Amino acid sequence: MTDLETPKSWAMLHAKCPRCRRGNMFEGGMYRFGSNRININCPHCHMTFEIEPGYFYAAMYVSYALNIMEVGFFCTLTYLLTHNGDSPWLYVSTIITGCLLIAPVNFRYSRVFLLYWLSPKVHYHRELDRPEPKNTQEKAVNSFINLKTIK
Ligand SMILES: [Zn+2]
């Protein structure tokens, strides 16, 4: 996989950096308590994920859109499983429980979608999409290439 570029869909699914598709955007696992935080910089190419102050406020709109789709999904699923058209509380409790359980997914993928699809300044750099260097000579070459890319 050294000469091939990392597929965009794979990088998005694994929440990798949109510029190099190698570094993790988030530290820790999705459902670990207290650690679902986005890294300040990409650990591989050092891109700053928050492009400007307050940039991730826009992720709330993406998260809202995701929640609307999930509400539709949970309503449909509840109707298909129970065929209940009488009790609104069944739907309300299903929607609230489902949305709370899936909130970490929304948090993570709203930021991924924002950076990959809705940020025109962020582009993929194929030259940064390569494995971590093994020795000091490779590290020196990689940091030189990273500096050229950043400028
Ligand atoms: Zn990166």
Backbone and ligand atoms as CSV (ligand in chain L), in Angstrom:
chain,resi,resn,atom,element,x,y,z
A,1,MET,N,N,0.822,-1.209,0.000
A,1,MET,CA,C,0.000,0.000,0.000
A,1,MET,C,C,0.852,1.253,0.000
A,2,THR,N,N,2.170,1.093,-0.283
A,2,THR,CA,C,3.027,2.272,-0.227
A,2,THR,C,C,2.849,3.160,-1.446
A,3,ASP,N,N,2.676,2.559,-2.652
A,3,ASP,CA,C,2.533,3.377,-3.855
A,3,ASP,C,C,1.092,3.730,-4.152
A,4,LEU,N,N,0.166,2.978,-3.589
A,4,LEU,CA,C,-1.239,3.257,-3.841
A,4,LEU,C,C,-1.750,4.302,-2.870
A,5,GLU,N,N,-2.725,5.086,-3.336
A,5,GLU,CA,C,-3.300,6.049,-2.412
A,5,GLU,C,C,-4.369,5.368,-1.565
A,6,THR,N,N,-4.493,5.850,-0.341
A,6,THR,CA,C,-5.486,5.296,0.567
A,6,THR,C,C,-6.868,5.707,0.075
A,7,PRO,N,N,-7.806,4.769,-0.042
A,7,PRO,CA,C,-9.155,5.134,-0.518
A,7,PRO,C,C,-9.826,6.129,0.425
A,8,LYS,N,N,-10.506,7.096,-0.181
A,8,LYS,CA,C,-11.162,8.146,0.604
A,8,LYS,C,C,-12.228,7.566,1.526
A,9,SER,N,N,-12.996,6.590,1.023
A,9,SER,CA,C,-14.060,6.016,1.849
A,9,SER,C,C,-13.479,5.285,3.060
A,10,TRP,N,N,-12.359,4.596,2.870
A,10,TRP,CA,C,-11.714,3.904,3.987
A,10,TRP,C,C,-11.205,4.920,5.007
A,11,ALA,N,N,-10.600,5.998,4.512
A,11,ALA,CA,C,-10.070,7.025,5.416
A,11,ALA,C,C,-11.198,7.704,6.188
A,12,MET,N,N,-12.322,7.943,5.529
A,12,MET,CA,C,-13.453,8.568,6.224
A,12,MET,C,C,-14.032,7.624,7.261
A,13,LEU,N,N,-14.170,6.367,6.910
A,13,LEU,CA,C,-14.727,5.391,7.851
A,13,LEU,C,C,-13.866,5.260,9.101
A,14,HIS,N,N,-12.548,5.330,8.936
A,14,HIS,CA,C,-11.640,5.196,10.065
A,14,HIS,C,C,-11.243,6.543,10.655
A,15,ALA,N,N,-11.903,7.629,10.229
A,15,ALA,CA,C,-11.676,8.981,10.749
A,15,ALA,C,C,-10.202,9.365,10.669
A,16,LYS,N,N,-9.650,9.242,9.474
A,16,LYS,CA,C,-8.260,9.629,9.245
A,16,LYS,C,C,-8.208,11.065,8.748
A,17,CYS,N,N,-7.043,11.638,8.821
A,17,CYS,CA,C,-6.814,13.025,8.394
A,17,CYS,C,C,-7.187,13.188,6.916
A,18,PRO,N,N,-7.920,14.241,6.541
A,18,PRO,CA,C,-8.306,14.398,5.141
A,18,PRO,C,C,-7.147,14.775,4.220
A,19,ARG,N,N,-6.055,15.286,4.786
A,19,ARG,CA,C,-4.931,15.700,3.943
A,19,ARG,C,C,-3.993,14.538,3.625
A,20,CYS,N,N,-3.678,13.701,4.613
A,20,CYS,CA,C,-2.733,12.609,4.371
A,20,CYS,C,C,-3.404,11.236,4.399
A,21,ARG,N,N,-4.600,11.148,4.963
A,21,ARG,CA,C,-5.337,9.884,5.099
A,21,ARG,C,C,-4.565,8.844,5.906
A,22,ARG,N,N,-3.663,9.299,6.769
A,22,ARG,CA,C,-2.857,8.391,7.584
A,22,ARG,C,C,-3.068,8.634,9.081
A,23,GLY,N,N,-2.997,9.886,9.510
A,23,GLY,CA,C,-3.076,10.202,10.932
A,23,GLY,C,C,-4.499,10.134,11.447
A,24,ASN,N,N,-4.650,9.755,12.703
A,24,ASN,CA,C,-5.975,9.686,13.314
A,24,ASN,C,C,-6.471,11.085,13.664
A,25,MET,N,N,-7.738,11.355,13.332
A,25,MET,CA,C,-8.321,12.640,13.713
A,25,MET,C,C,-8.658,12.676,15.196
A,26,PHE,N,N,-9.004,11.514,15.767
A,26,PHE,CA,C,-9.458,11.473,17.149
A,26,PHE,C,C,-8.500,10.632,17.978
A,27,GLU,N,N,-8.404,10.992,19.236
A,27,GLU,CA,C,-7.618,10.172,20.154
A,27,GLU,C,C,-8.580,9.231,20.867
A,28,GLY,N,N,-8.184,7.984,21.008
A,28,GLY,CA,C,-9.011,7.018,21.717
A,28,GLY,C,C,-10.136,6.469,20.861
A,29,GLY,N,N,-10.885,5.568,21.464
A,29,GLY,CA,C,-11.990,4.928,20.767
A,29,GLY,C,C,-13.254,5.754,20.814
A,30,MET,N,N,-14.209,5.367,19.975
A,30,MET,CA,C,-15.450,6.137,19.854
A,30,MET,C,C,-16.291,6.080,21.123
A,31,TYR,N,N,-16.340,4.931,21.781
A,31,TYR,CA,C,-17.216,4.770,22.940
A,31,TYR,C,C,-16.447,4.710,24.256
A,32,ARG,N,N,-15.235,5.245,24.281
A,32,ARG,CA,C,-14.501,5.316,25.548
A,32,ARG,C,C,-14.906,6.590,26.270
A,33,PHE,N,N,-15.097,6.493,27.569
A,33,PHE,CA,C,-15.531,7.657,28.348
A,33,PHE,C,C,-14.421,8.698,28.413
A,34,GLY,N,N,-14.778,9.929,28.124
A,34,GLY,CA,C,-13.869,11.056,28.313
A,34,GLY,C,C,-12.744,11.175,27.319
A,35,SER,N,N,-12.731,10.385,26.262
A,35,SER,CA,C,-11.594,10.489,25.344
A,35,SER,C,C,-12.020,10.667,23.896
A,36,ASN,N,N,-13.261,11.003,23.647
A,36,ASN,CA,C,-13.713,11.209,22.272
A,36,ASN,C,C,-13.411,12.649,21.877
A,37,ARG,N,N,-12.109,12.968,21.851
A,37,ARG,CA,C,-11.691,14.325,21.505
A,37,ARG,C,C,-10.911,14.312,20.205
A,38,ILE,N,N,-11.047,15.405,19.470
A,38,ILE,CA,C,-10.307,15.520,18.222
A,38,ILE,C,C,-8.893,15.996,18.544
A,39,ASN,N,N,-7.902,15.459,17.825
A,39,ASN,CA,C,-6.528,15.921,17.996
A,39,ASN,C,C,-6.402,17.351,17.481
A,40,ILE,N,N,-5.499,18.100,18.052
A,40,ILE,CA,C,-5.270,19.468,17.564
A,40,ILE,C,C,-4.605,19.412,16.200
A,41,ASN,N,N,-3.572,18.590,16.084
A,41,ASN,CA,C,-2.863,18.427,14.809
A,41,ASN,C,C,-2.871,16.963,14.410
A,42,CYS,N,N,-2.734,16.734,13.117
A,42,CYS,CA,C,-2.610,15.369,12.614
A,42,CYS,C,C,-1.277,14.794,13.104
A,43,PRO,N,N,-1.264,13.597,13.693
A,43,PRO,CA,C,0.006,13.035,14.151
A,43,PRO,C,C,0.929,12.629,13.011
A,44,HIS,N,N,0.423,12.577,11.795
A,44,HIS,CA,C,1.257,12.166,10.657
A,44,HIS,C,C,1.775,13.363,9.856
A,45,CYS,N,N,0.887,14.276,9.451
A,45,CYS,CA,C,1.315,15.395,8.588
A,45,CYS,C,C,1.232,16.744,9.299
A,46,HIS,N,N,0.781,16.781,10.532
A,46,HIS,CA,C,0.729,17.983,11.374
A,46,HIS,C,C,-0.262,19.034,10.885
A,47,MET,N,N,-1.250,18.636,10.112
A,47,MET,CA,C,-2.305,19.570,9.711
A,47,MET,C,C,-3.115,19.952,10.944
A,48,THR,N,N,-3.469,21.223,11.074
A,48,THR,CA,C,-4.325,21.663,12.165
A,48,THR,C,C,-5.769,21.402,11.752
A,49,PHE,N,N,-6.467,20.570,12.530
A,49,PHE,CA,C,-7.819,20.178,12.139
A,49,PHE,C,C,-8.814,21.322,12.281
A,50,GLU,N,N,-8.683,22.112,13.339
A,50,GLU,CA,C,-9.571,23.268,13.489
A,50,GLU,C,C,-8.965,24.401,12.667
A,51,ILE,N,N,-9.457,24.554,11.443
A,51,ILE,CA,C,-8.837,25.438,10.470
A,51,ILE,C,C,-8.829,26.884,10.955
A,52,GLU,N,N,-9.904,27.297,11.573
A,52,GLU,CA,C,-9.980,28.632,12.157
A,52,GLU,C,C,-10.748,28.528,13.468
A,53,PRO,N,N,-10.636,29.524,14.361
A,53,PRO,CA,C,-11.324,29.405,15.658
A,53,PRO,C,C,-12.824,29.208,15.489
A,54,GLY,N,N,-13.369,28.262,16.207
A,54,GLY,CA,C,-14.802,27.977,16.136
A,54,GLY,C,C,-15.219,27.232,14.891
A,55,TYR,N,N,-14.260,26.636,14.197
A,55,TYR,CA,C,-14.581,25.982,12.931
A,55,TYR,C,C,-15.563,24.829,13.116
A,56,PHE,N,N,-15.468,24.128,14.237
A,56,PHE,CA,C,-16.305,22.947,14.416
A,56,PHE,C,C,-17.721,23.275,14.890
A,57,TYR,N,N,-18.046,24.555,15.025
A,57,TYR,CA,C,-19.462,24.895,15.258
A,57,TYR,C,C,-20.296,24.470,14.046
A,58,ALA,N,N,-19.705,24.528,12.868
A,58,ALA,CA,C,-20.423,24.098,11.658
A,58,ALA,C,C,-20.749,22.610,11.698
A,59,ALA,N,N,-19.978,21.846,12.481
A,59,ALA,CA,C,-20.254,20.411,12.595
A,59,ALA,C,C,-21.589,20.167,13.290
A,60,MET,N,N,-22.064,21.157,14.056
A,60,MET,CA,C,-23.377,20.993,14.694
A,60,MET,C,C,-24.477,20.895,13.651
A,61,TYR,N,N,-24.357,21.638,12.554
A,61,TYR,CA,C,-25.371,21.562,11.493
A,61,TYR,C,C,-25.335,20.201,10.807
A,62,VAL,N,N,-24.130,19.676,10.620
A,62,VAL,CA,C,-23.998,18.339,10.034
A,62,VAL,C,C,-24.591,17.304,10.988
A,63,SER,N,N,-24.303,17.469,12.279
A,63,SER,CA,C,-24.840,16.549,13.277
A,63,SER,C,C,-26.364,16.629,13.319
A,64,TYR,N,N,-26.906,17.830,13.163
A,64,TYR,CA,C,-28.365,17.999,13.122
A,64,TYR,C,C,-28.955,17.220,11.948
A,65,ALA,N,N,-28.341,17.337,10.780
A,65,ALA,CA,C,-28.830,16.617,9.607
A,65,ALA,C,C,-28.747,15.104,9.827
A,66,LEU,N,N,-27.668,14.654,10.446
A,66,LEU,CA,C,-27.538,13.224,10.750
A,66,LEU,C,C,-28.630,12.773,11.715
A,67,ASN,N,N,-28.922,13.615,12.718
A,67,ASN,CA,C,-29.967,13.269,13.688
A,67,ASN,C,C,-31.328,13.170,13.038
A,68,ILE,N,N,-31.633,14.068,12.099
A,68,ILE,CA,C,-32.924,14.017,11.402
A,68,ILE,C,C,-33.060,12.699,10.640
A,69,MET,N,N,-31.971,12.300,9.968
A,69,MET,CA,C,-32.018,11.026,9.234
A,69,MET,C,C,-32.192,9.853,10.200
A,70,GLU,N,N,-31.539,9.923,11.353
A,70,GLU,CA,C,-31.645,8.836,12.323
A,70,GLU,C,C,-33.035,8.768,12.945
A,71,VAL,N,N,-33.662,9.922,13.160
A,71,VAL,CA,C,-35.031,9.926,13.680
A,71,VAL,C,C,-35.957,9.218,12.692
A,72,GLY,N,N,-35.797,9.517,11.414
A,72,GLY,CA,C,-36.590,8.830,10.390
A,72,GLY,C,C,-36.330,7.337,10.389
A,73,PHE,N,N,-35.061,6.969,10.530
A,73,PHE,CA,C,-34.704,5.552,10.557
A,73,PHE,C,C,-35.316,4.848,11.764
A,74,PHE,N,N,-35.211,5.467,12.952
A,74,PHE,CA,C,-35.748,4.826,14.156
A,74,PHE,C,C,-37.271,4.741,14.119
A,75,CYS,N,N,-37.940,5.763,13.579
A,75,CYS,CA,C,-39.402,5.704,13.451
A,75,CYS,C,C,-39.815,4.573,12.517
A,76,THR,N,N,-39.157,4.490,11.373
A,76,THR,CA,C,-39.478,3.435,10.414
A,76,THR,C,C,-39.219,2.062,11.004
A,77,LEU,N,N,-38.079,1.923,11.666
A,77,LEU,CA,C,-37.734,0.639,12.264
A,77,LEU,C,C,-38.739,0.246,13.355
A,78,THR,N,N,-39.148,1.216,14.183
A,78,THR,CA,C,-40.125,0.937,15.235
A,78,THR,C,C,-41.458,0.513,14.632
A,79,TYR,N,N,-41.862,1.210,13.570
A,79,TYR,CA,C,-43.145,0.847,12.942
A,79,TYR,C,C,-43.071,-0.541,12.316
A,80,LEU,N,N,-41.954,-0.832,11.634
A,80,LEU,CA,C,-41.828,-2.131,10.977
A,80,LEU,C,C,-41.784,-3.284,11.980
A,81,LEU,N,N,-41.197,-3.031,13.152
A,81,LEU,CA,C,-41.088,-4.103,14.152
A,81,LEU,C,C,-42.365,-4.271,14.972
A,82,THR,N,N,-43.067,-3.159,15.265
A,82,THR,CA,C,-44.208,-3.260,16.183
A,82,THR,C,C,-45.563,-3.071,15.509
A,83,HIS,N,N,-45.605,-2.400,14.355
A,83,HIS,CA,C,-46.862,-2.035,13.673
A,83,HIS,C,C,-47.790,-1.262,14.609
A,84,ASN,N,N,-47.201,-0.470,15.480
A,84,ASN,CA,C,-47.967,0.301,16.460
A,84,ASN,C,C,-48.186,1.709,15.909
A,85,GLY,N,N,-49.458,2.077,15.737
A,85,GLY,CA,C,-49.796,3.425,15.286
A,85,GLY,C,C,-50.500,4.226,16.349
A,86,ASP,N,N,-50.629,3.708,17.541
A,86,ASP,CA,C,-51.403,4.361,18.592
A,86,ASP,C,C,-50.553,5.120,19.601
A,87,SER,N,N,-49.443,4.549,20.035
A,87,SER,CA,C,-48.704,5.110,21.158
A,87,SER,C,C,-47.552,5.997,20.679
A,88,PRO,N,N,-47.662,7.322,20.880
A,88,PRO,CA,C,-46.525,8.182,20.517
A,88,PRO,C,C,-45.342,7.985,21.457
A,89,TRP,N,N,-45.591,7.512,22.686
A,89,TRP,CA,C,-44.501,7.347,23.656
A,89,TRP,C,C,-43.540,6.246,23.249
A,90,LEU,N,N,-44.020,5.253,22.559
A,90,LEU,CA,C,-43.125,4.217,22.047
A,90,LEU,C,C,-42.124,4.829,21.082
A,91,TYR,N,N,-42.609,5.700,20.181
A,91,TYR,CA,C,-41.730,6.335,19.203
A,91,TYR,C,C,-40.790,7.328,19.880
A,92,VAL,N,N,-41.329,8.116,20.819
A,92,VAL,CA,C,-40.497,9.110,21.504
A,92,VAL,C,C,-39.379,8.426,22.282
A,93,SER,N,N,-39.705,7.373,23.009
A,93,SER,CA,C,-38.668,6.685,23.796
A,93,SER,C,C,-37.648,5.999,22.883
A,94,THR,N,N,-38.106,5.433,21.782
A,94,THR,CA,C,-37.169,4.802,20.846
A,94,THR,C,C,-36.232,5.830,20.229
A,95,ILE,N,N,-36.786,6.981,19.842
A,95,ILE,CA,C,-35.965,8.021,19.216
A,95,ILE,C,C,-34.936,8.563,20.208
A,96,ILE,N,N,-35.382,8.864,21.425
A,96,ILE,CA,C,-34.457,9.424,22.417
A,96,ILE,C,C,-33.362,8.419,22.764
A,97,THR,N,N,-33.734,7.167,23.009
A,97,THR,CA,C,-32.737,6.143,23.335
A,97,THR,C,C,-31.768,5.934,22.175
A,98,GLY,N,N,-32.311,5.813,20.979
A,98,GLY,CA,C,-31.452,5.592,19.807
A,98,GLY,C,C,-30.515,6.743,19.559
A,99,CYS,N,N,-31.013,7.977,19.671
A,99,CYS,CA,C,-30.159,9.141,19.419
A,99,CYS,C,C,-29.088,9.295,20.497
A,100,LEU,N,N,-29.410,8.942,21.742
A,100,LEU,CA,C,-28.392,9.011,22.800
A,100,LEU,C,C,-27.312,7.952,22.585
A,101,LEU,N,N,-27.725,6.766,22.160
A,101,LEU,CA,C,-26.744,5.701,21.944
A,101,LEU,C,C,-25.833,6.002,20.763
A,102,ILE,N,N,-26.362,6.698,19.773
A,102,ILE,CA,C,-25.585,6.936,18.562
A,102,ILE,C,C,-24.900,8.315,18.569
A,103,ALA,N,N,-25.013,9.046,19.669
A,103,ALA,CA,C,-24.423,10.391,19.759
A,103,ALA,C,C,-22.907,10.411,19.528
A,104,PRO,N,N,-22.122,9.462,20.073
A,104,PRO,CA,C,-20.680,9.493,19.781
A,104,PRO,C,C,-20.367,9.319,18.294
A,105,VAL,N,N,-21.180,8.536,17.604
A,105,VAL,CA,C,-20.991,8.361,16.157
A,105,VAL,C,C,-21.270,9.683,15.441
A,106,ASN,N,N,-22.353,10.359,15.834
A,106,ASN,CA,C,-22.679,11.656,15.237
A,106,ASN,C,C,-21.575,12.665,15.477
A,107,PHE,N,N,-21.075,12.701,16.705
A,107,PHE,CA,C,-20.025,13.651,17.053
A,107,PHE,C,C,-18.816,13.463,16.144
A,108,ARG,N,N,-18.423,12.220,15.982
A,108,ARG,CA,C,-17.221,11.922,15.214
A,108,ARG,C,C,-17.433,12.150,13.720
A,109,TYR,N,N,-18.505,11.598,13.169
A,109,TYR,CA,C,-18.666,11.662,11.719
A,109,TYR,C,C,-19.181,13.014,11.227
A,110,SER,N,N,-19.783,13.822,12.095
A,110,SER,CA,C,-20.128,15.174,11.657
A,110,SER,C,C,-18.853,15.960,11.379
A,111,ARG,N,N,-17.822,15.767,12.186
A,111,ARG,CA,C,-16.544,16.445,11.945
A,111,ARG,C,C,-15.820,15.855,10.731
A,112,VAL,N,N,-15.927,14.549,10.568
A,112,VAL,CA,C,-15.309,13.924,9.400
A,112,VAL,C,C,-15.967,14.442,8.120
A,113,PHE,N,N,-17.312,14.464,8.086
A,113,PHE,CA,C,-18.012,14.954,6.890
A,113,PHE,C,C,-17.705,16.421,6.641
A,114,LEU,N,N,-17.612,17.199,7.709
A,114,LEU,CA,C,-17.295,18.624,7.555
A,114,LEU,C,C,-15.929,18.804,6.907
A,115,LEU,N,N,-14.934,18.077,7.379
A,115,LEU,CA,C,-13.582,18.256,6.845
A,115,LEU,C,C,-13.434,17.647,5.448
A,116,TYR,N,N,-14.100,16.532,5.185
A,116,TYR,CA,C,-13.916,15.873,3.886
A,116,TYR,C,C,-14.784,16.502,2.788
A,117,TRP,N,N,-16.026,16.844,3.107
A,117,TRP,CA,C,-16.958,17.248,2.054
A,117,TRP,C,C,-17.267,18.736,2.042
A,118,LEU,N,N,-17.212,19.383,3.189
A,118,LEU,CA,C,-17.697,20.762,3.260
A,118,LEU,C,C,-16.593,21.784,3.503
A,119,SER,N,N,-15.349,21.384,3.399
A,119,SER,CA,C,-14.234,22.309,3.598
A,119,SER,C,C,-13.454,22.438,2.295
A,120,PRO,N,N,-13.707,23.495,1.515
A,120,PRO,CA,C,-13.032,23.605,0.219
A,120,PRO,C,C,-11.534,23.847,0.324
A,121,LYS,N,N,-11.045,24.277,1.482
A,121,LYS,CA,C,-9.602,24.540,1.613
A,121,LYS,C,C,-8.796,23.273,1.880
A,122,VAL,N,N,-9.470,22.207,2.301
A,122,VAL,CA,C,-8.758,20.983,2.672
A,122,VAL,C,C,-8.708,20.057,1.464
A,123,HIS,N,N,-7.495,19.709,1.068
A,123,HIS,CA,C,-7.304,18.818,-0.077
A,123,HIS,C,C,-6.404,17.659,0.311
A,124,TYR,N,N,-6.583,16.562,-0.406
A,124,TYR,CA,C,-5.741,15.384,-0.207
A,124,TYR,C,C,-4.388,15.613,-0.862
A,125,HIS,N,N,-3.312,15.287,-0.138
A,125,HIS,CA,C,-1.953,15.383,-0.677
A,125,HIS,C,C,-1.380,13.982,-0.758
A,126,ARG,N,N,-1.265,13.513,-1.973
A,126,ARG,CA,C,-0.821,12.136,-2.183
A,126,ARG,C,C,0.600,11.913,-1.674
A,127,GLU,N,N,1.437,12.946,-1.760
A,127,GLU,CA,C,2.835,12.777,-1.340
A,127,GLU,C,C,2.960,12.568,0.182
A,128,LEU,N,N,1.917,12.950,0.933
A,128,LEU,CA,C,1.942,12.733,2.382
A,128,LEU,C,C,1.381,11.373,2.765
A,129,ASP,N,N,0.744,10.699,1.825
A,129,ASP,CA,C,0.091,9.408,2.086
A,129,ASP,C,C,1.112,8.281,1.940
A,130,ARG,N,N,1.967,8.150,2.927
A,130,ARG,CA,C,2.956,7.073,2.931
A,130,ARG,C,C,3.203,6.668,4.379
A,131,PRO,N,N,3.708,5.449,4.589
A,131,PRO,CA,C,3.861,4.969,5.968
A,131,PRO,C,C,4.869,5.782,6.765
A,132,GLU,N,N,4.804,5.608,8.077
A,132,GLU,CA,C,5.744,6.297,8.963
A,132,GLU,C,C,7.170,5.864,8.631
A,133,PRO,N,N,8.140,6.791,8.659
A,133,PRO,CA,C,9.528,6.429,8.349
A,133,PRO,C,C,10.116,5.510,9.418
A,134,LYS,N,N,11.047,4.655,8.963
A,134,LYS,CA,C,11.628,3.676,9.882
A,134,LYS,C,C,12.962,4.142,10.460
A,135,ASN,N,N,13.745,4.912,9.704
A,135,ASN,CA,C,15.044,5.351,10.217
A,135,ASN,C,C,15.153,6.874,10.148
A,136,THR,N,N,16.234,7.398,10.638
A,136,THR,CA,C,16.386,8.852,10.750
A,136,THR,C,C,16.512,9.524,9.387
A,137,GLN,N,N,17.105,8.832,8.421
A,137,GLN,CA,C,17.230,9.435,7.089
A,137,GLN,C,C,15.850,9.615,6.451
A,138,GLU,N,N,15.010,8.597,6.553
A,138,GLU,CA,C,13.651,8.719,6.016
A,138,GLU,C,C,12.878,9.800,6.753
A,139,LYS,N,N,13.067,9.902,8.084
A,139,LYS,CA,C,12.375,10.940,8.858
A,139,LYS,C,C,12.778,12.319,8.389
A,140,ALA,N,N,14.078,12.515,8.091
A,140,ALA,CA,C,14.550,13.821,7.620
A,140,ALA,C,C,13.936,14.160,6.272
A,141,VAL,N,N,13.875,13.191,5.382
A,141,VAL,CA,C,13.279,13.427,4.058
A,141,VAL,C,C,11.795,13.748,4.197
A,142,ASN,N,N,11.102,12.997,5.058
A,142,ASN,CA,C,9.670,13.229,5.248
A,142,ASN,C,C,9.398,14.603,5.844
A,143,SER,N,N,10.201,15.034,6.829
A,143,SER,CA,C,9.931,16.357,7.393
A,143,SER,C,C,10.210,17.444,6.376
A,144,PHE,N,N,11.191,17.239,5.492
A,144,PHE,CA,C,11.446,18.220,4.435
A,144,PHE,C,C,10.240,18.300,3.494
A,145,ILE,N,N,9.694,17.149,3.109
A,145,ILE,CA,C,8.527,17.142,2.217
A,145,ILE,C,C,7.333,17.782,2.914
A,146,ASN,N,N,7.137,17.478,4.205
A,146,ASN,CA,C,6.034,18.088,4.958
A,146,ASN,C,C,6.175,19.600,5.004
A,147,LEU,N,N,7.382,20.102,5.226
A,147,LEU,CA,C,7.581,21.551,5.273
A,147,LEU,C,C,7.281,22.176,3.917
A,148,LYS,N,N,7.694,21.513,2.829
A,148,LYS,CA,C,7.394,22.044,1.496
A,148,LYS,C,C,5.898,22.081,1.247
A,149,THR,N,N,5.184,21.074,1.735
A,149,THR,CA,C,3.735,21.004,1.517
A,149,THR,C,C,3.010,22.053,2.313
A,150,ILE,N,N,3.475,22.312,3.544
A,150,ILE,CA,C,2.797,23.278,4.400
A,150,ILE,C,C,2.922,24.690,3.843
A,151,LYS,N,N,4.084,25.005,3.245
A,151,LYS,CA,C,4.305,26.373,2.722
A,151,LYS,C,C,3.545,26.668,1.470
L,1,ZN,ZN,ZN,-2.548,14.246,8.172
